[in-house]
Amino acid sequence: MRVAQSLGLPVDLDWDPAYNVAPGRPVPVIATDPDSGDPIATHAQWGFHPHWAGDKAPTPINARAESLRSSRYFLGSFRHHRCLVPADGWFEWTESHGKKLPWYFHRRDDIPLTFAGLLAKGKDDNLTMAIITEPARGMAKTVHDRMPLVLTRDSIPAWLAPGLEDPDELREQVHHESIEEFETYRVSPAVNRADSEGAELIDPVPTQPS
């Protein structure tokens, strides 16, 4: 419910906390009810695979913001089937001496955030999802060259609006959060294991001098 209150959305969110969400798993999303046009809470498999795509088609977990309008794979969902992916933060990795070092990004004020996402019905009508990414900005560039598209709260109504289909109008009405709202720190490499879980995964760990 903390997410719903922070976003100003009239949806009932009853999700168990998860601290290490890996691709291929069902994740909570906020979508638009096709009948009423109201926001609804549901789940979608993290890995975008439309029902019309063949078995050998890719199942991307991310969609690049700058190429959405030219992508046959994503354009239909960009225009008609957008969603929010609520989160408290996200992980990125650097590499040092052959080891993957995880970093956790979150808002400085710890307010929950929302990634822009795309939905597609897969086989058996199950929902599949990809998170939209953009070029990394500010301090995020020191860790990775991409980052999730984190929407401002004011952008949420337009992003979920079922009648807003024009890509140019979407770009005018939808904006990302300022990178200055975020901070990052190193966390335990235990997060590198998909079966690891627990709040301690987002606790900061001391960094060693290089």
CYANA upper distance limits for C-alpha pairs under 8 A (distance plus 0.5 A):
  1 MET  CA      5 GLN  CA      6.74
  1 MET  CA     12 ASP  CA      7.33
  1 MET  CA     13 LEU  CA      5.85
  1 MET  CA     14 ASP  CA      7.50
  2 ARG  CA      6 SER  CA      6.68
  2 ARG  CA    112 PRO  CA      8.30
  3 VAL  CA      7 LEU  CA      6.69
  3 VAL  CA     13 LEU  CA      8.27
  3 VAL  CA     86 PRO  CA      7.63
  3 VAL  CA    112 PRO  CA      6.36
  3 VAL  CA    113 LEU  CA      8.38
  4 ALA  CA      8 GLY  CA      6.44
  4 ALA  CA      9 LEU  CA      5.73
  4 ALA  CA     10 PRO  CA      7.38
  4 ALA  CA     11 VAL  CA      6.87
  4 ALA  CA     12 ASP  CA      7.89
  4 ALA  CA     13 LEU  CA      7.32
  5 GLN  CA      9 LEU  CA      7.16
  6 SER  CA    111 ILE  CA      7.57
  6 SER  CA    112 PRO  CA      7.42
  7 LEU  CA    153 ARG  CA      6.68
  9 LEU  CA     39 PRO  CA      7.90
 10 PRO  CA     39 PRO  CA      7.83
 11 VAL  CA     39 PRO  CA      7.02
 11 VAL  CA     40 ILE  CA      6.42
 11 VAL  CA     41 ALA  CA      7.00
 12 ASP  CA     40 ILE  CA      8.36
 12 ASP  CA     41 ALA  CA      7.40
 13 LEU  CA     41 ALA  CA      6.87
 15 TRP  CA     28 PRO  CA      7.83
 18 ALA  CA    197 GLU  CA      7.57
 18 ALA  CA    198 GLY  CA      7.76
 19 TYR  CA    197 GLU  CA      6.34
 19 TYR  CA    198 GLY  CA      6.33
 19 TYR  CA    199 ALA  CA      6.63
 19 TYR  CA    201 LEU  CA      7.16
 19 TYR  CA    202 ILE  CA      7.82
 20 ASN  CA    191 VAL  CA      7.01
 20 ASN  CA    194 ALA  CA      7.43
 20 ASN  CA    196 SER  CA      7.27
 20 ASN  CA    197 GLU  CA      6.29
 20 ASN  CA    198 GLY  CA      8.30
 20 ASN  CA    201 LEU  CA      8.13
 21 VAL  CA     25 ARG  CA      7.70
 21 VAL  CA     27 VAL  CA      8.11
 21 VAL  CA    194 ALA  CA      8.20
 22 ALA  CA     46 TRP  CA      8.49
 22 ALA  CA    194 ALA  CA      6.71
 23 PRO  CA     46 TRP  CA      5.73
 23 PRO  CA     47 GLY  CA      6.97
 23 PRO  CA     61 ILE  CA      7.16
 24 GLY  CA     45 GLN  CA      6.52
 24 GLY  CA     46 TRP  CA      5.50
 24 GLY  CA     47 GLY  CA      6.26
 25 ARG  CA     45 GLN  CA      5.94
 25 ARG  CA     46 TRP  CA      6.10
 26 PRO  CA     43 HIS  CA      6.37
 26 PRO  CA     44 ALA  CA      5.60
 26 PRO  CA     45 GLN  CA      4.65
 26 PRO  CA     46 TRP  CA      6.47
 27 VAL  CA     43 HIS  CA      5.78
 27 VAL  CA     44 ALA  CA      5.99
 27 VAL  CA     45 GLN  CA      6.71
 27 VAL  CA     46 TRP  CA      6.95
 27 VAL  CA     85 VAL  CA      8.46
 28 PRO  CA     41 ALA  CA      7.67
 28 PRO  CA     42 THR  CA      6.37
 28 PRO  CA     43 HIS  CA      4.96
 28 PRO  CA     44 ALA  CA      7.10
 28 PRO  CA     85 VAL  CA      7.12
 28 PRO  CA     86 PRO  CA      7.66
 29 VAL  CA     41 ALA  CA      6.48
 29 VAL  CA     42 THR  CA      6.02
 29 VAL  CA     43 HIS  CA      5.98
 29 VAL  CA     44 ALA  CA      7.21
 29 VAL  CA     83 CYS  CA      6.98
 29 VAL  CA     84 LEU  CA      6.08
 29 VAL  CA     85 VAL  CA      5.27
 29 VAL  CA     86 PRO  CA      7.06
 30 ILE  CA     39 PRO  CA      6.91
 30 ILE  CA     40 ILE  CA      6.06
 30 ILE  CA     41 ALA  CA      5.14
 30 ILE  CA     42 THR  CA      6.75
 30 ILE  CA     83 CYS  CA      6.09
 30 ILE  CA     84 LEU  CA      5.50
 30 ILE  CA     85 VAL  CA      7.01
 30 ILE  CA     86 PRO  CA      8.18
 31 ALA  CA     39 PRO  CA      6.10
 31 ALA  CA     40 ILE  CA      5.93
 31 ALA  CA     41 ALA  CA      6.95
 31 ALA  CA     42 THR  CA      7.72
 31 ALA  CA     81 HIS  CA      8.39
 31 ALA  CA     82 ARG  CA      7.30
 31 ALA  CA     83 CYS  CA      5.13
 31 ALA  CA     84 LEU  CA      7.03
 31 ALA  CA    160 LEU  CA      7.38
 32 THR  CA     37 GLY  CA      6.09
 32 THR  CA     38 ASP  CA      6.01
 32 THR  CA     39 PRO  CA      5.07
 32 THR  CA     40 ILE  CA      6.36
 32 THR  CA     81 HIS  CA      8.46
 32 THR  CA     82 ARG  CA      8.40
 32 THR  CA     83 CYS  CA      7.81
 32 THR  CA    160 LEU  CA      6.63
 32 THR  CA    161 ALA  CA      8.13
 32 THR  CA    162 PRO  CA      7.54
 33 ASP  CA     37 GLY  CA      5.45
 33 ASP  CA     38 ASP  CA      5.87
 33 ASP  CA     39 PRO  CA      6.56
 33 ASP  CA     40 ILE  CA      6.56
 34 PRO  CA    162 PRO  CA      8.41
 37 GLY  CA    161 ALA  CA      8.14
 37 GLY  CA    162 PRO  CA      7.00
 39 PRO  CA    160 LEU  CA      7.88
 43 HIS  CA    127 LEU  CA      7.84
 44 ALA  CA    119 LEU  CA      8.22
 44 ALA  CA    126 ASN  CA      7.84
 44 ALA  CA    127 LEU  CA      5.23
 44 ALA  CA    128 THR  CA      5.49
 44 ALA  CA    129 MET  CA      6.33
 45 GLN  CA    126 ASN  CA      8.27
 45 GLN  CA    127 LEU  CA      6.62
 45 GLN  CA    128 THR  CA      5.00
 45 GLN  CA    129 MET  CA      6.34
 46 TRP  CA     61 ILE  CA      6.56
 46 TRP  CA    128 THR  CA      6.50
 46 TRP  CA    129 MET  CA      5.50
 46 TRP  CA    130 ALA  CA      6.67
 47 GLY  CA     59 THR  CA      5.68
 47 GLY  CA     60 PRO  CA      5.88
 47 GLY  CA     61 ILE  CA      5.01
 47 GLY  CA     62 ASN  CA      8.39
 47 GLY  CA    128 THR  CA      6.31
 47 GLY  CA    129 MET  CA      5.89
 47 GLY  CA    130 ALA  CA      6.27
 48 PHE  CA     59 THR  CA      5.51
 48 PHE  CA     60 PRO  CA      5.91
 48 PHE  CA     61 ILE  CA      6.59
 48 PHE  CA    118 LEU  CA      8.49
 48 PHE  CA    119 LEU  CA      7.73
 48 PHE  CA    120 ALA  CA      7.17
 48 PHE  CA    128 THR  CA      5.45
 48 PHE  CA    129 MET  CA      5.18
 48 PHE  CA    130 ALA  CA      5.70
 49 HIS  CA     53 ALA  CA      7.20
 49 HIS  CA     57 ALA  CA      8.03
 49 HIS  CA     58 PRO  CA      7.53
 49 HIS  CA     59 THR  CA      5.65
 49 HIS  CA     60 PRO  CA      8.06
 49 HIS  CA    120 ALA  CA      7.23
 49 HIS  CA    121 LYS  CA      8.07
 49 HIS  CA    122 GLY  CA      6.26
 49 HIS  CA    128 THR  CA      6.66
 49 HIS  CA    129 MET  CA      8.27
 50 PRO  CA    120 ALA  CA      5.64
 50 PRO  CA    121 LYS  CA      6.00
 50 PRO  CA    122 GLY  CA      5.29
 50 PRO  CA    123 LYS  CA      8.14
 50 PRO  CA    128 THR  CA      7.87
 51 HIS  CA    120 ALA  CA      8.09
 51 HIS  CA    121 LYS  CA      6.34
 51 HIS  CA    122 GLY  CA      4.66
 51 HIS  CA    123 LYS  CA      5.63
 51 HIS  CA    125 ASP  CA      8.25
 52 TRP  CA    122 GLY  CA      8.40
 53 ALA  CA     57 ALA  CA      6.39
 60 PRO  CA    130 ALA  CA      7.16
 61 ILE  CA    129 MET  CA      7.65
 61 ILE  CA    130 ALA  CA      5.22
 61 ILE  CA    131 ILE  CA      6.86
 62 ASN  CA    130 ALA  CA      5.35
 62 ASN  CA    131 ILE  CA      5.24
 62 ASN  CA    132 ILE  CA      6.03
 62 ASN  CA    133 THR  CA      6.89
 63 ALA  CA     68 LEU  CA      7.73
 63 ALA  CA     74 PHE  CA      8.04
 63 ALA  CA    130 ALA  CA      6.67
 63 ALA  CA    131 ILE  CA      6.60
 63 ALA  CA    132 ILE  CA      5.14
 63 ALA  CA    133 THR  CA      6.51
 64 ARG  CA     68 LEU  CA      6.98
 64 ARG  CA    132 ILE  CA      6.27
 64 ARG  CA    133 THR  CA      5.61
 64 ARG  CA    134 GLU  CA      6.58
 65 ALA  CA    132 ILE  CA      6.33
 65 ALA  CA    133 THR  CA      6.23
 65 ALA  CA    134 GLU  CA      6.00
 65 ALA  CA    149 LEU  CA      8.36
 66 GLU  CA    134 GLU  CA      7.63
 67 SER  CA     71 SER  CA      6.69
 68 LEU  CA     74 PHE  CA      6.52
 68 LEU  CA     75 LEU  CA      6.22
 68 LEU  CA     78 PHE  CA      7.47
 69 ARG  CA     74 PHE  CA      8.29
 69 ARG  CA     75 LEU  CA      6.01
 69 ARG  CA     78 PHE  CA      8.29
 69 ARG  CA    167 PRO  CA      7.26
 70 SER  CA     75 LEU  CA      7.51
 71 SER  CA     75 LEU  CA      6.06
 72 ARG  CA     76 GLY  CA      7.88
 74 PHE  CA     78 PHE  CA      6.56
 74 PHE  CA    118 LEU  CA      8.21
 75 LEU  CA     79 ARG  CA      6.72
 76 GLY  CA     80 HIS  CA      6.52
 76 GLY  CA     81 HIS  CA      7.86
 77 SER  CA     81 HIS  CA      4.87
 77 SER  CA     82 ARG  CA      6.67
 77 SER  CA    118 LEU  CA      6.26
 77 SER  CA    119 LEU  CA      6.57
 77 SER  CA    120 ALA  CA      7.00
 78 PHE  CA     82 ARG  CA      6.44
 78 PHE  CA    118 LEU  CA      6.77
 78 PHE  CA    165 GLU  CA      8.37
 78 PHE  CA    167 PRO  CA      8.34
 79 ARG  CA    164 LEU  CA      7.83
 79 ARG  CA    165 GLU  CA      4.99
 79 ARG  CA    166 ASP  CA      7.18
 79 ARG  CA    167 PRO  CA      7.39
 80 HIS  CA    162 PRO  CA      7.09
 80 HIS  CA    164 LEU  CA      8.48
 80 HIS  CA    165 GLU  CA      6.80
 81 HIS  CA    118 LEU  CA      6.59
 81 HIS  CA    119 LEU  CA      5.86
 81 HIS  CA    120 ALA  CA      7.44
 81 HIS  CA    162 PRO  CA      8.45
 82 ARG  CA    116 ALA  CA      8.01
 82 ARG  CA    117 GLY  CA      6.34
 82 ARG  CA    118 LEU  CA      5.12
 82 ARG  CA    119 LEU  CA      6.39
 82 ARG  CA    159 TRP  CA      7.24
 82 ARG  CA    160 LEU  CA      6.84
 83 CYS  CA    116 ALA  CA      6.85
 83 CYS  CA    117 GLY  CA      5.39
 83 CYS  CA    118 LEU  CA      6.19
 83 CYS  CA    119 LEU  CA      7.06
 83 CYS  CA    159 TRP  CA      7.93
 83 CYS  CA    160 LEU  CA      6.98
 84 LEU  CA    114 THR  CA      6.28
 84 LEU  CA    115 PHE  CA      6.23
 84 LEU  CA    116 ALA  CA      5.72
 84 LEU  CA    117 GLY  CA      6.00
 84 LEU  CA    160 LEU  CA      8.43
 85 VAL  CA    114 THR  CA      5.77
 85 VAL  CA    115 PHE  CA      5.44
 85 VAL  CA    116 ALA  CA      6.93
 85 VAL  CA    117 GLY  CA      6.72
 85 VAL  CA    131 ILE  CA      8.14
 86 PRO  CA    112 PRO  CA      7.49
 86 PRO  CA    113 LEU  CA      6.34
 86 PRO  CA    114 THR  CA      4.88
 86 PRO  CA    115 PHE  CA      6.91
 87 ALA  CA    112 PRO  CA      6.38
 87 ALA  CA    113 LEU  CA      5.98
 87 ALA  CA    114 THR  CA      6.48
 87 ALA  CA    115 PHE  CA      8.02
 88 ASP  CA    106 HIS  CA      6.79
 88 ASP  CA    107 ARG  CA      8.26
 88 ASP  CA    110 ASP  CA      7.60
 88 ASP  CA    111 ILE  CA      7.70
 88 ASP  CA    112 PRO  CA      5.24
 88 ASP  CA    113 LEU  CA      6.40
 89 GLY  CA    104 TYR  CA      7.32
 89 GLY  CA    105 PHE  CA      5.80
 89 GLY  CA    106 HIS  CA      4.88
 89 GLY  CA    107 ARG  CA      7.80
 89 GLY  CA    112 PRO  CA      8.19
 89 GLY  CA    113 LEU  CA      7.74
 90 TRP  CA    104 TYR  CA      6.25
 90 TRP  CA    105 PHE  CA      5.83
 90 TRP  CA    106 HIS  CA      7.35
 91 PHE  CA    102 PRO  CA      6.88
 91 PHE  CA    103 TRP  CA      5.96
 91 PHE  CA    104 TYR  CA      5.16
 91 PHE  CA    105 PHE  CA      6.74
 92 GLU  CA    102 PRO  CA      6.26
 92 GLU  CA    103 TRP  CA      5.78
 92 GLU  CA    104 TYR  CA      7.15
 92 GLU  CA    105 PHE  CA      8.34
 92 GLU  CA    143 VAL  CA      7.35
 92 GLU  CA    144 HIS  CA      7.16
 93 TRP  CA    100 LYS  CA      6.58
 93 TRP  CA    101 LEU  CA      5.80
 93 TRP  CA    102 PRO  CA      4.95
 93 TRP  CA    103 TRP  CA      6.36
 93 TRP  CA    143 VAL  CA      7.14
 93 TRP  CA    144 HIS  CA      7.59
 94 THR  CA    100 LYS  CA      6.33
 94 THR  CA    101 LEU  CA      5.67
 94 THR  CA    102 PRO  CA      7.09
 94 THR  CA    103 TRP  CA      8.28
 94 THR  CA    143 VAL  CA      6.48
 94 THR  CA    144 HIS  CA      7.79
 95 GLU  CA     99 LYS  CA      5.90
 95 GLU  CA    100 LYS  CA      5.14
 95 GLU  CA    101 LEU  CA      6.27
 96 SER  CA    100 LYS  CA      7.18
 96 SER  CA    101 LEU  CA      7.62
100 LYS  CA    189 PRO  CA      7.96
100 LYS  CA    192 ASN  CA      8.31
101 LEU  CA    186 ARG  CA      7.87
101 LEU  CA    187 VAL  CA      8.38
101 LEU  CA    189 PRO  CA      6.74
102 PRO  CA    186 ARG  CA      6.48
102 PRO  CA    187 VAL  CA      6.31
102 PRO  CA    188 SER  CA      7.43
102 PRO  CA    189 PRO  CA      6.62
102 PRO  CA    191 VAL  CA      7.84
102 PRO  CA    192 ASN  CA      7.95
103 TRP  CA    143 VAL  CA      8.27
103 TRP  CA    184 THR  CA      6.89
103 TRP  CA    185 TYR  CA      5.91
103 TRP  CA    186 ARG  CA      4.88
103 TRP  CA    187 VAL  CA      6.17
104 TYR  CA    184 THR  CA      5.87
104 TYR  CA    185 TYR  CA      6.08
104 TYR  CA    186 ARG  CA      6.76
104 TYR  CA    187 VAL  CA      6.94
104 TYR  CA    202 ILE  CA      7.13
105 PHE  CA    182 PHE  CA      7.18
105 PHE  CA    183 GLU  CA      6.27
105 PHE  CA    184 THR  CA      4.92
105 PHE  CA    185 TYR  CA      7.49
106 HIS  CA    110 ASP  CA      7.15
106 HIS  CA    182 PHE  CA      5.95
106 HIS  CA    183 GLU  CA      6.35
106 HIS  CA    184 THR  CA      7.08
107 ARG  CA    111 ILE  CA      6.83
107 ARG  CA    112 PRO  CA      8.16
107 ARG  CA    113 LEU  CA      8.25
107 ARG  CA    181 GLU  CA      6.11
107 ARG  CA    182 PHE  CA      4.77
107 ARG  CA    183 GLU  CA      6.80
108 ARG  CA    181 GLU  CA      6.45
108 ARG  CA    182 PHE  CA      5.77
108 ARG  CA    183 GLU  CA      6.44
109 ASP  CA    181 GLU  CA      8.41
113 LEU  CA    150 VAL  CA      7.32
113 LEU  CA    151 LEU  CA      8.03
114 THR  CA    150 VAL  CA      6.16
114 THR  CA    151 LEU  CA      6.43
115 PHE  CA    131 ILE  CA      7.14
115 PHE  CA    132 ILE  CA      7.74
115 PHE  CA    148 PRO  CA      6.75
115 PHE  CA    149 LEU  CA      6.03
115 PHE  CA    150 VAL  CA      5.06
115 PHE  CA    151 LEU  CA      6.59
116 ALA  CA    131 ILE  CA      6.61
116 ALA  CA    132 ILE  CA      6.13
116 ALA  CA    148 PRO  CA      8.20
116 ALA  CA    149 LEU  CA      6.22
116 ALA  CA    150 VAL  CA      6.81
116 ALA  CA    151 LEU  CA      6.86
116 ALA  CA    159 TRP  CA      8.42
117 GLY  CA    129 MET  CA      7.20
117 GLY  CA    130 ALA  CA      6.13
117 GLY  CA    131 ILE  CA      4.94
117 GLY  CA    132 ILE  CA      6.04
118 LEU  CA    129 MET  CA      6.03
118 LEU  CA    130 ALA  CA      5.86
118 LEU  CA    131 ILE  CA      7.03
118 LEU  CA    132 ILE  CA      7.82
119 LEU  CA    127 LEU  CA      7.07
119 LEU  CA    128 THR  CA      6.19
119 LEU  CA    129 MET  CA      5.14
119 LEU  CA    130 ALA  CA      7.35
120 ALA  CA    127 LEU  CA      6.28
120 ALA  CA    128 THR  CA      5.77
120 ALA  CA    129 MET  CA      6.89
121 LYS  CA    125 ASP  CA      5.74
121 LYS  CA    126 ASN  CA      6.10
121 LYS  CA    127 LEU  CA      5.12
121 LYS  CA    128 THR  CA      6.50
122 GLY  CA    126 ASN  CA      5.71
122 GLY  CA    127 LEU  CA      6.32
122 GLY  CA    128 THR  CA      6.57
131 ILE  CA    148 PRO  CA      7.33
131 ILE  CA    149 LEU  CA      8.26
132 ILE  CA    148 PRO  CA      6.47
132 ILE  CA    149 LEU  CA      6.15
133 THR  CA    146 ARG  CA      6.88
133 THR  CA    147 MET  CA      5.88
133 THR  CA    148 PRO  CA      4.73
133 THR  CA    149 LEU  CA      5.52
134 GLU  CA    146 ARG  CA      6.20
134 GLU  CA    147 MET  CA      6.13
134 GLU  CA    148 PRO  CA      6.70
134 GLU  CA    149 LEU  CA      6.33
135 PRO  CA    145 ASP  CA      6.48
135 PRO  CA    146 ARG  CA      5.09
135 PRO  CA    147 MET  CA      6.72
136 ALA  CA    140 ALA  CA      6.08
136 ALA  CA    141 LYS  CA      5.58
136 ALA  CA    144 HIS  CA      7.29
136 ALA  CA    145 ASP  CA      5.57
136 ALA  CA    146 ARG  CA      4.95
136 ALA  CA    147 MET  CA      5.53
137 ARG  CA    141 LYS  CA      6.14
137 ARG  CA    147 MET  CA      8.43
137 ARG  CA    179 ILE  CA      6.95
138 GLY  CA    142 THR  CA      8.44
138 GLY  CA    179 ILE  CA      6.72
138 GLY  CA    180 GLU  CA      8.16
139 MET  CA    143 VAL  CA      8.18
139 MET  CA    179 ILE  CA      8.13
140 ALA  CA    144 HIS  CA      6.87
140 ALA  CA    145 ASP  CA      8.15
140 ALA  CA    147 MET  CA      7.90
140 ALA  CA    179 ILE  CA      8.25
140 ALA  CA    184 THR  CA      8.43
141 LYS  CA    145 ASP  CA      5.89
141 LYS  CA    146 ARG  CA      8.01
149 LEU  CA    176 HIS  CA      6.73
150 VAL  CA    176 HIS  CA      5.83
150 VAL  CA    177 GLU  CA      6.28
151 LEU  CA    155 SER  CA      6.66
151 LEU  CA    156 ILE  CA      7.42
151 LEU  CA    174 VAL  CA      7.75
151 LEU  CA    175 HIS  CA      6.44
151 LEU  CA    176 HIS  CA      5.11
151 LEU  CA    177 GLU  CA      6.24
152 THR  CA    156 ILE  CA      7.45
152 THR  CA    174 VAL  CA      8.27
152 THR  CA    175 HIS  CA      6.50
152 THR  CA    176 HIS  CA      6.00
152 THR  CA    177 GLU  CA      5.57
155 SER  CA    159 TRP  CA      6.70
155 SER  CA    173 GLN  CA      6.94
155 SER  CA    174 VAL  CA      5.25
155 SER  CA    175 HIS  CA      6.54
156 ILE  CA    160 LEU  CA      6.72
156 ILE  CA    174 VAL  CA      8.13
157 PRO  CA    161 ALA  CA      6.40
158 ALA  CA    164 LEU  CA      7.54
158 ALA  CA    170 LEU  CA      7.76
158 ALA  CA    173 GLN  CA      6.96
158 ALA  CA    174 VAL  CA      7.21
159 TRP  CA    164 LEU  CA      8.45
159 TRP  CA    170 LEU  CA      7.85
159 TRP  CA    174 VAL  CA      7.16
164 LEU  CA    169 GLU  CA      8.09
164 LEU  CA    170 LEU  CA      7.50
165 GLU  CA    169 GLU  CA      8.32
165 GLU  CA    170 LEU  CA      7.80
166 ASP  CA    170 LEU  CA      6.70
167 PRO  CA    171 ARG  CA      6.73
168 ASP  CA    172 GLU  CA      6.90
169 GLU  CA    173 GLN  CA      6.80
170 LEU  CA    174 VAL  CA      6.30
171 ARG  CA    175 HIS  CA      7.91
177 GLU  CA    181 GLU  CA      7.71
178 SER  CA    182 PHE  CA      8.37
185 TYR  CA    204 PRO  CA      6.59
185 TYR  CA    205 VAL  CA      8.33
186 ARG  CA    204 PRO  CA      6.15
186 ARG  CA    205 VAL  CA      6.26
186 ARG  CA    206 PRO  CA      7.86
186 ARG  CA    207 THR  CA      7.39
187 VAL  CA    191 VAL  CA      8.36
187 VAL  CA    201 LEU  CA      7.05
187 VAL  CA    202 ILE  CA      6.45
187 VAL  CA    203 ASP  CA      6.50
187 VAL  CA    204 PRO  CA      5.41
187 VAL  CA    205 VAL  CA      5.70
188 SER  CA    201 LEU  CA      6.67
188 SER  CA    202 ILE  CA      8.17
188 SER  CA    203 ASP  CA      8.08
188 SER  CA    204 PRO  CA      7.95
188 SER  CA    205 VAL  CA      6.80
189 PRO  CA    193 ARG  CA      8.43
190 ALA  CA    196 SER  CA      6.91
190 ALA  CA    201 LEU  CA      7.53
191 VAL  CA    196 SER  CA      6.52
191 VAL  CA    197 GLU  CA      8.18
191 VAL  CA    201 LEU  CA      6.58
192 ASN  CA    196 SER  CA      8.35
197 GLU  CA    201 LEU  CA      7.47
199 ALA  CA    203 ASP  CA      7.84
